[in-house]
Amino acid sequence: MRIHRNISPIKALLNAGLVFTILLWTPSHAPAEMYIAGDVGVNFADRISSIAGTGPQAGTPGPFVDFDLQNSITYGGKVGYFPGHSWFGIEGEVFHATPHIKSLPATPTLDEVPGIHFRITTVGANFIARYPGRTFQPYIGVGIGAAIAHIGDTDTVQSDTDVAVAWNVLAGLRAFVTPTIAVFTEYKYTGASLQFDEAFGPDGGFAGNYGAQYVLGGLSYHF
């Protein structure tokens, strides 16, 4: 198994960390607000689209059928920071899902492939804009990070892992039930371009664009 690495996610996370540090040490007349949160929900996986071959499969005539994905449970956690009681902040998060690939139809060079176990963990940073209400806080955000994607072995596909740039957009609503504890619901759309060069062993692999919608609910503690 080979892990494909791309320096862009690392640079993006370092830049996000620099912004976080600047915010952390910027003087403010109001106390800074930080929070930790956990969430769980459903990954409504779209598909892996724009399929193309890699390695010996590169240049194989298409068009290729998109890889349909199963919906799955997702879960994750966040750490957030807002300087003072401000409108803008940053949060780091990690979330995990298993939107397994459904069976793939036969091609001129490959037999039908049964379902493939597929898992994806995304680690990233979100830039958040919110209304800083005392009870209700609607918010929107945009983020960038790294998607760590893995496919499992089948009779025709071998295990492979890819690390790629991931992005997401989100919107949610947080409601405080005490001064420090809040519940929230959130919608998120995330995407990444994945490449599994060794999926078909010496015959090469495949690449495609992953996209999924998430509907989440969670609990956050603010201090």
Secondary structure as UniProt FT lines:
FT   STRAND          3..4
FT   HELIX           7..25
FT   STRAND          33..54
FT   HELIX           55..57
FT   TURN            58..59
FT   STRAND          67..69
FT   STRAND          72..82
FT   STRAND          88..97
FT   STRAND          118..130
FT   STRAND          136..151
FT   STRAND          160..176
FT   STRAND          181..196
FT   TURN            197..200
FT   HELIX           201..203
FT   STRAND          205..222
//
